[in-house]
């Protein structure tokens, strides 16, 4: 089952004004703040991609079940392929922006 990633630690850091690093209590640099922002954006992109892929898979599965040989479900399958491509991009972004 597909799961959504949690953003609690990132949101907490941002809510605290990100004045101290999570690990050492030192002030965060602008680069670190940007990194947190990039990671949070990557998590959001990932969560959206998971939802979109899940929706596309559901529509494709429904089409196959209801087809009775009258619909090749190519439109729905195309949506799955597109959503999979977006998911792959989101995973790559998450890996590069969140470590």
C-alpha positions as CSV (number, residue, x, y, z in Angstrom):
1,X,0.0,0.0,0.0
2,X,1.3,3.4,-0.9
3,X,2.0,5.7,2.1
4,X,2.3,9.4,2.5
5,X,5.6,10.8,3.9
6,X,5.4,12.8,7.1
7,X,6.7,16.3,7.2
8,X,6.5,16.8,11.0
9,X,10.1,17.4,11.7
10,X,10.5,19.8,8.8
11,X,7.4,21.6,9.7
12,X,8.5,21.8,13.3
13,X,11.8,23.3,12.3
14,X,10.1,25.9,10.1
15,X,7.5,26.7,12.8
16,X,10.2,27.3,15.3
17,X,11.6,29.9,12.9
18,X,14.4,27.5,12.1
19,X,16.7,29.5,14.3
20,X,18.5,26.4,15.5
21,X,19.6,23.3,13.7
22,X,17.8,20.1,14.6
23,X,21.0,18.4,15.6
24,X,23.3,20.8,17.3
25,X,21.5,23.9,18.5
26,X,23.6,26.1,16.2
27,X,21.8,28.7,14.0
28,X,20.9,27.5,10.6
29,X,22.5,29.1,7.6
30,X,20.5,30.4,4.7
31,X,21.7,27.3,2.7
32,X,20.3,25.0,5.4
33,X,17.0,26.9,5.4
34,X,16.9,26.5,1.6
35,X,17.7,22.8,1.9
36,X,14.8,22.4,4.4
37,X,12.5,24.3,2.0
38,X,13.7,22.2,-1.0
39,X,13.1,19.0,1.0
40,X,9.7,20.1,2.1
41,X,8.8,20.8,-1.5
42,X,10.1,17.4,-2.6
43,X,7.9,15.7,0.1
44,X,4.9,17.6,-1.1
45,X,5.7,16.6,-4.7
46,X,6.1,13.0,-3.6
47,X,2.8,13.0,-1.7
48,X,0.9,14.5,-4.7
49,X,2.5,11.9,-7.0
50,X,1.5,9.0,-4.7
51,X,-2.1,10.3,-4.7
52,X,-2.2,10.8,-8.5
53,X,-0.7,7.3,-9.1
54,X,-3.2,5.7,-6.7
55,X,-6.1,7.5,-8.4
56,X,-4.9,6.5,-11.9
57,X,-4.4,2.9,-10.8
58,X,-7.9,2.8,-9.4
59,X,-9.4,4.2,-12.6
60,X,-7.5,1.7,-14.7
61,X,-8.5,-1.2,-12.4
62,X,-12.1,-0.1,-12.6
63,X,-12.0,0.1,-16.4
64,X,-10.5,-3.4,-16.7
65,X,-13.2,-4.8,-14.4
66,X,-16.0,-3.0,-16.2
67,X,-14.7,-3.5,-19.7
68,X,-16.3,-6.8,-20.6
69,X,-14.2,-6.8,-23.7
70,X,-15.6,-3.5,-25.0
71,X,-13.0,-1.1,-23.8
72,X,-9.2,-1.6,-24.1
73,X,-8.7,1.0,-21.3
74,X,-5.8,2.6,-23.2
75,X,-6.8,6.1,-21.9
76,X,-6.7,4.9,-18.3
77,X,-3.4,3.1,-18.9
78,X,-1.9,6.2,-20.4
79,X,-2.8,8.0,-17.2
80,X,-1.1,5.3,-15.2
81,X,2.1,5.7,-17.3
82,X,2.0,9.5,-16.9
83,X,1.5,9.2,-13.1
84,X,4.3,6.6,-12.9
85,X,6.6,9.0,-14.7
86,X,5.7,11.8,-12.2
87,X,6.2,9.4,-9.3
88,X,9.7,8.5,-10.6
89,X,10.5,12.3,-10.8
90,X,9.2,12.9,-7.3
91,X,11.3,10.0,-5.9
92,X,14.4,11.4,-7.6
93,X,13.6,14.9,-6.2
94,X,13.1,13.5,-2.7
95,X,16.4,11.5,-2.9
96,X,18.4,14.5,-4.0
97,X,16.7,17.2,-1.8
98,X,16.2,15.2,1.4
99,X,19.2,13.0,1.4
